[in-house]
Amino acid sequence: MYKTIPVKATLTDEEIAFWLFQCENANSLWNCATYYSKQKHYSWLEQQPEAFTTYWKNDELRYGWKTYKCSIKYAELCKELKDNSHYKAMAAQSAQQTLKSVAESITSYNQLVGLYYKGQVDRPRLLRYRKKGGLAAVTFPKQALTYKKGLFYPSISKESKPELLTEIVLEPPDFIDPDWVKEVTIRPYLGELWIDWVIDDGKQPVEHNPNLDYSQAWSFDHGGTNWLTGVSTQGKSLIIDGRKLKSMNQGYSRLVAKYKQGKPEFYWDANLDRVQIKRNNQMRDAINKTARFIINRCLSDSAKPTLRERIGNLIIGWNERQKDSSNMGFRGNQNFVVIPTKRLIERLKQLAFEYGIKLTVTEESYTSKASYLDEDSLPKHGEKPKGWTPSGKRVRRGLYKTSLGWLINADCNGAANIARKVATQLGLDLTKVGRGSLTVPHRYDVFNSLKKLYRKKSYEARVHPAS
């Protein structure tokens, strides 16, 4: 299974100077390839009848080049730019990787052109130039790397080698087997250099894990203060606290506003780089810890789990475009949109395949309004029957009242309804999900709850599972 492991580069001043030079040439080579592609494409357009025409954009009639597919291929770019000074300043295979990226962008543009004429996307634009004098990533495939005594030596062009002041080496992390390395990328990121190690550890996704019970599931409803609220078919419930995440994002927004006060809209400097890096690291840490916590709950709900306690299904409610289409007011949007739930779902997809856990993402329309205990129907978005009304109602934040007057946790009610939406499809038995499991969920703070003892127990349960 291919994985990418990003590591912040620790380099000497001489090494930093070399890599910045390589990144500058990669950026310039991209622009040269883009310029060649555009000029060749527009020269071809001039020979086509009626290529320069009028077209509608929303309610405005405009004029310009008609949208055609670009015929430039990777082989043509290599042939035309192999004598370019920026190409020669880089290792041949690194320069080719940059040209492949340009060719892939053109291929994506061509696919969008086809979708554009089918009315599925807006009018696409041919690839753009990168910022002049900027930095771009430099990639070395395995063939361009030499491994000796625990270090990787990247290829260096003949033109650059005489100017070197030090030996250029890349040291892999201790947990990476050198035979796993398939590609290495050095990329600039917010004023720093990072190394992306692309590896293949030989592991294959698990289609069916005999140690998991696929008739059981954890179902999660996401929000803001309660980031994730989960209910299991075994009658358990939990809440992953989101208040710490909201506080982190609030502090980030406050510092950005402070540094940009009185500055132009697109102003950015080293201080803002530092603030952005810290915030991104905090979000990534929260995502990784939360994903690992959820996977561990599926694999072992106790220190010595039996087969019935190992859960084979994960269900998450998610409506596409709900983040960028949110309309909850300024403060509500600020607290909800910045929570990285979609990134968490993508991380869970990666981890779930490794253990054979089946992840189901379903739309969550009306799951918060409908009453789970009253078994209200759950229509899809836009398909609500005329006269549909829920049996219960939310009486205040976090509290839901059923038709019989029972008070349960509102987010647990939503999580249970999300499970009910796909129960038939997955063959789940929801009989244990009753009033008790929806009333008092256990609250977890992923920044403080994942202690060393917890991680040790979870690791032992996965490595030495009970029979």
N, C-alpha and C positions, 0 to 999 in steps of 0.2 A: 504494500500500500504506500503510495507516494504521500509525503508530508513535507511541509515547509517549516523550518525552525529559524525564526529571526533572532539574531544575537547582535547586541550593540558592539561595534568594533572598538577594540582597544589598540591604538596604533601610535607609532612614533611620529614626530613632525615630518620626517622625510617620507614616511609611508603615506601620511595624510596628503602631502603635496602630490605624490604620484597618483593616488586614487582620485583626487580632485581633477588632475589633468586628464585622466582617463574619462571621468564623468563629463567633463566639458567637451571632449571630443565626441563622446557618444551623443550628447545633445546636439552638437553641430552636424554630425553625420545624419541624425534624424531629420534635421531641417533641410539638409542637402537632398536627401531622398524624397522628402515631401515636395520640395521645389521642383525636382525633376519630374515627379509623378504628376503634379498639377500642370506644369508646362506641356508635358506630353498629352495630357488629357484635353486641355483647352485647345491645343493645336489640332487635335482630332475633331473636336467639336466644331471648329471653324470650317471644316470641310463637309459638315453635315448640313443638309438643307433644313431650314426652320429650326435649327438648334437654339438660336437666340429668339426667344418668344415671350409672350405675356402669360402670366399665371395668377391665380387668385391665392392670397394668403389671408385667411379669415374673410373679412369684408373688404379687403383692399386689393385692387388690381395692380400687380407689379410686373416688372419685366426683367429678364435675365436669361442665363443659360438654362435650357431645358435639362432635366435630370436624366443622365445616362450612367450606365455602369462604367467603371474605370478598368481598362484592360491591362494595367501594369502588373507584372508578376515579379516574384522574388528573384528569379534567375536574371531578368532584365536589369533589375536594380544592382545586383552584384557585378554584372558585366560593365555597366556604365560608371559605377562609382569605385571600382577596385583601385583606380589610380588617384583617388581623392586623398588629399593630405590628412584629413581626419580619419579616413579608413586605415591609412598606413601607420598612423600614430597608435592605433589599437592593435591588439592581437587579432589575427585574421578571423578566428572563430568568434571572438567577442563582437567584432564589427559585423559579421554575418548575422549574429543574433539580433543586433540593432536593426538591420535591414529586414530581417524576418518579422520583426515587430511592426514595421511600416507596412509590409506586404499583408500581414494579418489584419491591420486596420483597414486597408483597402478592401480586403475580402469581406469584412464586416459591413463596410459601406455599401458594397454591391448587394449584399443580402438585404440591407435596409431599403435599397432602391426597389427591389422586387416587392417588398412589403408595402412600400409607399404607393405604388401603383395599384395595389389591392385595397388601399384605404385603411391599412392597419396601423400605420405610423405616420408621424409628421414628415415633412420634406427633409431628407437627411442632408448633411453637409460633408463635403470631402474633408479628409483629415487636416488638422490645423498645424501651424508651426508652433514649436515650443519657444519659450522665452529666450531671447538672444542672450548669450553668455550664461545661461543657466546650466543645471546639472541633470544628467539622466543616468539611469541605472546601467551598470556594466555586468554582463552575464558571461560566465565561463562554463561551457558544457564539460562533462567528465573528460573528454578527449583533450581538452586544453589545460588539464590539471595533472601535475606530477606529484605523487605521494612519496615522501622520504622521511623516515624517522619521526613519524607523528605530525608532520607538517605537509601542507599542500603548497606547491609552487605553481602559480598561474603562468600561462604563456605571456611573453612580452615581445612586442614587435622589434624588428631590427632598428627602426628609427628611434625608438624610445630607450632601448637598452643602454646605449653609450651615455645617456644623461642621468642614469640612476646613481643615487648617492648611498643606497643601502639595498640589501637583498629583500625582495618582496616575497613574503610568505603569509599563509593563512592557517591559523591554528583552529581546528574543529573543536567543538565542545567535547568533554570527556565521555558523555553518554552516546556519542555517535560513532558507530563502526565505520572506518574509512571505506569499506566495501559498499556501504549503503549510499554514499554520496553520488548523486547523479548530475548535480548542477549547483553552481555557487553564483550568487548575485550580490554585488556591492552596490548599494543604493543610498542616495542622500535622503535624509528625513529630518525636517525641521532643524537644520543646522548641524546635524550629526550624520555619521556614516554607520550604516547597519549592514550586516552580512546575513543573507538568506541562504540557509543550507537546505537544498532540496534533496531528500533522501528516499530510499525505498527499503524499508526494514523487512520486507519479505512477508509481512502479515497480510492475510486476506480477509475481506469482510465476512462476517459470520452470518450465513443465511438463516440457520436454525440452531439455536443453542439448547441442547437437551436438558440443561440445568435450569432453564427458565420455564415459568408457567405462563403460557400465552393466553390463558383465560382470565388473567389478572391484569390490571392496568393502574397507572397513576395518571390523573387528569389535572391539567393546570389552567388556571385563568390568570391573565396578567393584568397589572394595573400600575399605580404610581406608588402611594404609601405602602400598600401591600403589593410588592413587585410581582410575586407569584403566589397564588393560593392553590394548594394541591389537595385532591381527595383521591384515595385509593379504593379499589373494589374490596379491600380487606377491612374497610371501616375505619381507616386512619385518615388524618387530615393535618395539614401544616401550612404555615405562611412564611415565606421568605421576605424579610423586611426590606423595604425600599427607601426608608427614610435617610439612611446613610448615603445612598446614591443621589438622592435629591439634594442633600446638603453639599456633596462634592460638586455637583453641577452648578449649584447656586454660588459656591465660592469661585468656581471657574468663571462664571459669567460676570461676577463682581470685579475680578481682577482684569478681565479683558476690557470691561467698560472703563476701569481706572486708567489703564495704559493707553486707551484709544481716545480718551477725553480731549477734545479740542483738535484731534487729528483728522485727516481725510478718511473717507469710508473704508478704503482698502489698505490703510496703513498697517504695517506689520514690522516687528523688529525682534531682536534676540530675546527680550523679556517675554514677549508673547509666544515665542517658540518654546521657552521653558515652561510657561503655564500650560500650553497645549500638550506638551509631552507628558507632564505630570497628570493631567486629566485623562489622556488616552491610556496611560499605564494603569490608572485607577479603574477605568472602565474595563480594560482587558483582564485585570486581576479579578474583578467582580464576576465577569462572564465565566472565566475558567473555574473559579471556585464554585459558582452556582451550578455549572454544568456537571462538574465532578460530584457535587453533593447529590444532585438528582439521580445521576447514574448509580451512585453508591446506594441510594435508597431503593432503587430497582433491584440491585444485585444482592443486597443484604439489609433487610429492615431490622435485623438484630445482630448481635455479635456472633451467634451460631444459627444461621438461618436454615430452615428446612426448605424443601423444594417448593412448597406452597407459598413461602414468603419471598421467593425470587420472582419478580414481576417482569413479564416479557413485553409489555406495551407501554408506550408513552403517548399521551394525547395532549395537544396544546391548541387552545383556541386562538385563532389569528385571522383577521380580516385584512386582505391586501389593500394598500393605499390608506390605511386608517391613520398612519402617522402624518403623512403630508396633506391629508384631507381633514385633519382634526379641527373641530370648531367648538372648543370648550372655553373660549375666552382667553385673554392674554396669560393670566396666571395658570389656568388649567393646562393650556398648551405647553407652557414653559416647564411645568412639572412632569408632564406625561411624555411629550415627544422626545425629549433627550434621553430617556431611559432606553438602553440598547437591547431591547427584547428580541428584535429580529436577528441581531448578531448572536444572541444566546441560542436561538433556535438553530442557526447554522452550526454552531459549535456542538450542540446536542446531536445533530445529524452525523457529525464526524465521529463522535464517541459511541453513539448507539450502534453503528455498523460494526464497530470493533468487538462488541459483546453479543451481538445477535438480538438486540432490543429493537423492536419495531416502533418507529416514530411516526405518528399520524398528526398532521396539522389540518384542522378543520375550521370552517367558518363558525363564528360564535354569535350569530344574530339571535337576539331575544333570549339569550341564556341568562342574562341578569334580571330580566323582567319576569320570565316564567317561573313558576313554582315547581321545584323538583319533587317535593313531597306530595304535591297535588297532581303530579304527572301531567302538567300542562303540555299541550302540543308545542313543538319547536319549529316554526316555519323558517325557511331560508330568507335571506334579504331580498326584498322586492316581491315576495310571494306570500305575504301575510294575508290570510283569509279575511273577508269582510266581516266585521263584528268581533274579531279575535280580541280577547282581553285576558290578562293573567289572573289567576285565582288569588295570588297574594300581592304584596307590595313592599317596597323598601320604606321602612318608617323613618329611618335616619341613616347616616353614614355607617356602613358596616353591619346593619341589622335589618333582617328580612322577616316579615310576618306572613305566615301562611293563612289559608282560608279558615283553619281551625284555631287560629290565634297562637300557634307555636312560633317562638322567636328563634331564628337560626342565623348563622353568619352569612351575610349577603354574598361575599366572595366565594365561600364554600358552596353556596347554592348555585352560583354561576359555574364553578368547576364541575360540580356533579351533573349539571345540564349539558356541559360540553361532552362529558363521557356518554351521556344518554344519546347524544346525536349520532354517535358511531358505535353504540353498543351492539346493535344487530349486525353491522358490517364486520366487527371484530369478534363477535361471539362472546361478549362479556356478560357476566352475571353480577347485577347491581343490587342483589338482595341485602348485602351487608352494609350498603350505603344508606344509613338511616338518620334519624333525627340526632342521635348521639354524636355521630361522626361529623355532623355539620354544625355543631353548636360551639365547641371550644377547641379550635385548632391550635397546635403547638407553634409558637413563633420562633423563627431562627434568624440570626444575624450572621451572614456568611463571613463577615470580616472577623467575628469573635467566636463563632460556634465551631469552626473547623480547626479544632485544636489538634496537637500532635497525637494524642491518644485516640481520637476519632479516626484520623487518617490511618493510624496503625491498625486499628480493628478492621476498618474497611478493606485495607490492603490484604490482611490475613484472610478475610472472608472471601476475597476474590481469588487469591492464590491457592488457598486450601479450603475449598467449599465443602460444606457438610453434605453427606450423602442423604 
